[in-house]
Structure formats: C-alpha cells, structure tokens
C-alpha cells in the first residue's frame, strides 16, 4: 500500500505550477487533497481535473494566505471534512525583480507577507493536527533561500526567512514527531517563464527578467521535482536542493563570502 493512501494533504498554491504538480503526484498515490489558492475559478477547475483524472477526493478552498481569518477558515473546513491533516505543502509564493536601491520597505513587507508570513500562518494553524498525526510540513524555498542573487528585489530575504523557520521547526518539533522538509529549487520551467517579469525588469539588465534573475541553470520540470519532493517527504528527509551542485556554492560562501559573491556573479 502507498504511504500516502488516505492521508490528508493541504497544498497552498495548488491551482498551478509546482503546487499542482505535487497535488497530482499525491493524488496518484491515493492521498486526499485540499487545494488552496486565491483564484476561486482556476482552483476549482484544477480540483475538478485532478479528481476526474485520478479519482482522488479533492476539496478546493479559495484562500488568501495573507489573511488570518481566511487561513483559520481553511483549516476549520479541512478538519470538518477530513477530521485530520497529515501533510502541509507550503507552495504559495511569488518571485520579484528590482534593484536594492529602488526596493522600498513596503515592497519588502509585501514579499514577506506572501512568501514567509503566509507560510507561517498556515503552518501555525495546521500544527495541532500535524503533531497529532506525526505528519509533514514541506516548505518550498528557493536557491535564493541559501544564496542571494542580483536584481531579485525583496525575494531572497523572504526566502531566507523560510529556511530559518524550517530549521527552527525541525529543532523544536521533530522530537515530537513532526517531519519538516525544506525544498530549495532553482528556476522551475513554466510556459510564461520568459515574459512574466518583463514589466518589473524593464529598467534592469535584460537577463534580470529571465527565470531565477538570469541564473545559468536550466528550468526544472515541475513533475519531476514534485516526485522527488514527495519521495523526500515520505523518507523523512530534511532538505532537497536542486540542482544538488548548488551546495558547492553555499559551502564556498560560508567559508569565504567574497568567493561566494564571485561565484554568484559568474553564475548570473
């Protein structure tokens, strides 16, 4: 029997991209799903397609994770429907573009609100159920959670916070049975990856609009990454970095910040 059979997984950012890919992998393994995103129509359409294709039980709950009342309602509906939560996949988030000298405190606050505080709200609301089930928290960070890059605006600080939060959860709550996985992927392939940041990056070097701010890495197939994430979570792993060779940069930067900066500049 699949490890995920009948387990209840909540997936934020579940209407598209990596979140939907993770939902698809879990559905095929027999999990019961709660898909979460802001756009109600796109979310329901994704849930219907997923249920029809896999036969999984899928609940769509439109939620703005920057709103505490909506987050509380999300987890109340989940418990009312399924009576348990076995896994929370925090996939909702958004990258940004911009120069540091032009990025305002308000823009930093906006990025932190969605990429970090929304994740914290969801995790905090789910923790009583997750501790009871000895379940999983999977936080989608970024390579930018480990090493900043140029022209990404407020994005790297918001993802650094996700990495620190994940470690604190592990240190404090893994002894109580919670399994915490931090995922740090490079750019993920998507149909609009070549144009979605054109407006934000209009005053920046041309490469800044590219996925990852122009990092010299190929886009990662979201389904292949989703399969690895689900496998890592099942095995109770603590961290997934993709591509794995990026760890060399992280180690070098810890030993010598100047060397780390040189490598980042060469890679972008």
C-alpha angles and dihedrals in degrees: 000000000000116000088231097050108135093350114140115235126185113204122190117202084029101147097075147358122017093348092058091044090054090048090053093051092048093046091055088052093055102259123149110235141211110195117202131191139128100248107078098194097048090044094053091046090052091048092050093049092048094049092047094049099043105022089234124148105250128183117194115206115180105217139165102214091202088069114077094202091054091048091051090050091049094057093040089056091047094053092044090053102038106013092222146047121216101172140016118199109194101202102142114111146107136226123226140202130217147105118269092236090058100039110103130212088248091057090050089050091051092051093046091048094058105027099040116009093045088054090049092050092052094044093048092050093048098043099090090056094040093052090049092052094037085235142162139275113194115188119194107216125158141233080266087066087069104031129020121227137196126281097007094119114203095347102095096051090050091052094043085060090054090054093050092046091051092053092049091051090052094048095048105031109028089080086060092054103266114137115210125193124186114200118201109184131172121230113328118220114249136158096251097039093114097053112022094094098040094109096046091046098043092113095040133082110289094251092059092077092057123097111288091013091289098314110166097244131111118247113266118237104245094215093052090048092047091054091051092048093052090047093049091049092049090052092049095243119167104215142017119193118185121224091028093209088071087080087074089063092048092051093046092050091053091052095042122009091195091054090047091052091049091052092048091052090050091049096051 
